[in-house]
């Protein structure tokens, strides 16, 4: 062990620190609690934050919502009768253009394409 010089001051013992009641004692550490824990004074109202209190709870049972009829939307369906679906048809004029003016006539035929309902026959 290393020899301790006789003029060196040793730190205070635990009992000395705990028994010291003076807060101006220079040997005490600042910011550290140096006493016994204290209980709150009796009969004082301690604040509560709602987590420990019981509150009455009311449960409301709601009936299930009435199922609305689902609407099925058909892509390419007829907007007039809503039953049939639209088919692509080519007009007679477009077919004549495609035959007689062969390279450019096909473009004219595609531009003159009509959509016809399979149920009511309406042309769009």
Secondary structure as GFF3:
##gff-version 3
##sequence-region A 1 124
A	DSSP	alpha_helix	14	19	.	.	.	ID=ss1
A	DSSP	beta_strand	86	90	.	.	.	ID=ss2
A	DSSP	alpha_helix	92	100	.	.	.	ID=ss3
A	DSSP	alpha_helix	102	111	.	.	.	ID=ss4
A	DSSP	beta_strand	113	117	.	.	.	ID=ss5
###
